[in-house]
Amino acid sequence: MTKLKKTIILTLIITINLINSENIYAQQNELNKIVLLNKHEYDIKSLLSFMIVDIGINLSYNNNLVKKNQTIKFNIKQYTVKQILTELAKQANIDYVVKDGIIVLKVKPKLSRFTVSGTVKDSQTGETIPYATIALKGGQNGTVSNKFGFYSLTIPEGEKEITFSYIGYQNQDIKLDINKNIEKNIELSPIEHGIKEVIVKSENSLETIDRRLTKLDMKTMKELPNAIGEPDLLRSMEFLPGVTNIAEIGGGLTVRGGGMDQNLILLDEAIVYNSSHMAGFFSVFNSDVIKDVKIYKGDIPANFGGRLSSVMDITQKEGNMRSFHANGSIGLISSKLGLEGPIIKDKASFNLSFRRSYVDMFFDYLPDKFYVDLAAVDINFYDINAKVNYKINNKNRIYLSAYQGHDILNFEDYNQEYGNMTSTLRYNHIFNSKLFSNTSIIYSKYEMIDGESDVEGLNDWEDLIGLEHYQLKNEFSYYLSKNKIKFGFDAIYRKFYPGELRRLNENDSKNDLKLPKQQALESAIHLSDQISIGKKIKLDLGIRYSMFHYLGDEEIFNYQPGVPRNINTITDTVNYKNNELIQFYDNIEPRINLKFELDERNFIKLSYNKTAQYIHLISNTITPSPYNMWKPCNNNIKPSVGQQFSLGYFTTLFKNTTDVSLEAFYRKDKNIIEVKPGGDIVLNRTLDADLVDGQGKAYGIELLISKKRGRNTSTLSYTYIRSLRKVDPLYLQERIYSYDYYPSDYDIPHKLSFLYTFNATPRTAFSVNFTFMSGRTLTLPDGQYIYFKTLMPYYSGKNQHRLPSFHRLNISYAVQSKKNKYRKWKGSWVFALYNVYARNNAYSIYIKGKRGASRNTEAIKYSILGSIVPSISYSFKF
Amino acid sequence: MKNIILSLTLISLFIGCKEVIDLDLPYNNPRLVVVGIFSNQNEPCTITLTKTVKYNYTYNLNNSNFVENATVVIKDNEGNSDILTEQTPGTYITNPMNLTGVIGKAYSIEITTEDGEIWVSEPEIMKPVAGIESMYFERYPDERDEEMPELYKYSVFLDWHEPENETNYYLREISFFWRGEWQKQFGWNSVFNDKYINGADVIKDVLIDRHSGNSDFMVKLHQYSLTPDAYKFWNLVHQQVHRANENSTNAMVPLYGNVYKQNSPNEHALGYFQVSAVDETILHIDH
């Protein structure tokens, strides 16, 4: 390449006149002979022949060594022959040896490249560190360790210094003489009471080589004020630009204007189908066992798929490989206890954690507020997280992790139980320093049972919904010097249980009802390549081919084409045998991400993404509900397909202490499924008739400024995002829609959040956070009328109004126990005030008939919190 | 049943707070509202025509914004029709001598307003309705209230047979005999389909379960058949009014009925021209 360039340049320059003997004279000693060069550029062949013929230097070379018209540059001055030869080596790759007084020119041997690979670990616990940065000092070369701590870096031979770094750990510089492939396992030491990083580790930190990561810092997260007395992972995500928590506490997350069900939430690779406890009050993720969280918003890598908006990739801690520890916390409404330690030192370890809420204990002391006998109400949940791992040898490692959560809600005659279970078995194999593979077998399940009983027991029933998920996936990473190739496959077989109603009294004359089980296979193959083009461009090209097989046995309904699906337009039913293919869908999903570095501190990123989603959450609430029914695509319901473009500018300011990023995006989704207003989602045999197909689009800009170093850290993010939807025009006949785009339930244009943390001493942290958001969309009446003595509000559109703006200020103070070498017990307190100025933020406003007065309606504003919420929590570790 | 329970999210149980607020909302284009059930009962059916008013407008008997002097015609699919009589302003009644509902026949309405606008409906078929075999009650002490052992509850039960054919849709309307006349209790209306009871002999179906009053009284049940469209409409009426809660915003949508402007079929009236077969049962409850 460079030689070619030189040839081109050469054709443009004037021919050099070398024959000017007056300026050149020679001395005796071959290498020390002095030559005066009076031109800036010389033709190499002419120069060499001049040196031999005119100066009489004993020089020998093969004519093929030098290309025709190849030139070399000099300053105008006297050179020794040795200096000229050094320039030749540098500029033209021509080396020399002196043999029997003769200088022999030869091709300079190419520098070999070797691979340094290994695992990055925590020096205290022996746990692997995912996404640590490995960078060659003084060069552009670098990589990040993968999810399992494995890294592979291919660099030219020679003495090199490599820096290993990770948030919350001391950097480590290693000097290596690279003359062969080297296996180097590294242990980084955590910064004990150090200055913390900002909670949001954005992708624009220039030390991070893999630019698309957005990470949450778990340590900082734990010190944030919260209303429920313990840190909550999903709620902390609202500090990320583009991620919004719809409701104050019972939040569903919307990412870049997408729906709640468009986020892929993974716990050790297993899909979590319902990420909340107690109807959204808590997330199912116990912050004590989380090792790492990564969020992909727009540029989802090709190895992930199945959701339109985002991927939240959560990894559980593996457990300390060297010593036993316990940790826990005591809060007002829940407590946690965890144990970890080695099974075989430095070979195998475990991590086990248990969390239980006891919120209902306080119900006995609360006033009867909503005509419910609170003392008779039970609401609680528990969680168990467990993980074991076994390092068979340096090349093979096995992980087994599991999660089980369970919620109970009993009041009066109604009871409900639900929970997720996930388990993942993973096998890491390092074939050689460049090829890494991970194979996972995953099982995940969600189940909800609810039931009701009456006094006589006659009308007792219970209802069950759920799904089961079996998955096999395999992924290879192949590290080359300028490429990182990933490829693999993924297959998920799911069984859906859309509903079963059982009558519990044998005298009950009404029917049992069981909707047929549904089954489907979702599979994909993917390939991606991270390529470095020159020093400035990094291109990540990925492609995912996803397939969906909807399988029998089932009796399915066909609907008349070209008219809205409803119970009147069913044309016929068809029976399919077990595992017979009912419907097939596939999608080719390109994922392109281009990064262009303007200089060391500035870069531009461009990305395009296509994603497909084959299962939909059927819900008529906008916040999480235990009635969490996932529905596969079938002959009537098509997969949702989303496309997203984004463009971002990233920079660091103020001596690399402050990251600034500005991103804009535009996305368009088709075949979005929504429940029709008034649609019946419970035990509905013809559910497809109650679903409507639509389209969505969203666009926006996101600004993030974060000062990440020093005793004061702060993050400011502002986003402007619009999210619109419309139903397919043929549904206009249903008389409940307007054709045009309307603001979706997730349309929250302005959002500003600010987070400031001050570390007065290394063991204390004072933090303040403030959030401002536009109010959520709302449908309000344009008039009213009387229908059979009942006053009815008249709505003419959808989501034409908004709730009042949402804002809230929280503060917290966290203090850790004094550092003492001889004391194992480490405690920390978090004192927090949530909603400091007692803002009564509205969750919704709705119109409802007045009790006992049919000709009157009233508007009710419902708020989740209307007061300041103080909380204290204590956590410990020993 | 379940929708109500689901909406009682946990938060509302102990820290959520509700307050009634004043809303001042703009008011646009008044719309025609058609209210009425055409049934197979051999008595006059009432169709009421009004127009929408501003939200929060206080109604009284005289200012319901009635649409007066319209010509209202109900037709069947065999060419029979009845021109309704305007009994009081905005209230039009049929003459059973001219037209009575027959199960299986289809009926439509045509309304010509004073200013010449013509509003029509697609024909609605009168579906049969399952009759109630027996209606009875039981009284028992209210065990839950320990402080007032004298308090009684009573339950009214129904035994009936749900026919096993295509999906049936029902509207139940309860009236109490009070102050010398039957008073309809619209808040007690229920709308349901036969999903859980298709083809069943339904025994002890709970109609009413409430605290006992001090005197004897009478309960009347009208069980109506509904077309799928009318069921969908009623279901949304219930969602918008009776089941409204903090999570029910999905149901807050334009709710137009089956009556539309003849020369502009995309312009729909509010309300519904309902065609139903009806079954009527009366129960006397002794104290």
Interface residues (C-beta under 8 A of the other chain):
Chain A: I249 G250 M278 A279 G280 F281 V359 F362 F363 L366 K369 F370 V372 D373 L374 V377 I379 L409 F411 Y414 Q416 D450 E452 D454 V455 E456 L458 N459 D463 L501 N507 S509 K510 N511 L513 N566 I567 N568 N620 T621 I622 T623 S625 P626 Y627 V675 P677 G678 D680 V682 L683 N684 R685 L732 R735 I736 Y737 S738 D745 L778 T779 L780 P781 D782 G783 Q784 Y785 I786 Y787 F788 K789 T790 L791 M792 P793 Y794 Y795 S796 G797 K798 N840 Y843 S844 I845 Y846 I847 K848 G849 S854 R855 T857 E858 A859 I860 K861 Y862 S863 I864 L865 G866
Chain B: M1 K2 N3 I5 L6 S7 L8 T9 L10 I11 S12 L13 F14 I15 G16 C17 K18 E19 V20 I21 D22 L23 L25 P26 Y27 N28 P30 R31 V33 V35 T50 K51 T52 V53 K54 Y55 N56 Y57 Y59 S64 Y140 E143 R144 T167 K184 F186 G187 K195 Y196 I197 N198 G199 A200 D201 V202 I203 K204 V206 P228 D229 K232 N235 L236 V237 Q239 Q240 V241 H242 A244 N245 E246 N247 S248 T249 N250 A251 M252 V253 P254 L255 Y256 G257 N266 H268 L270 G271
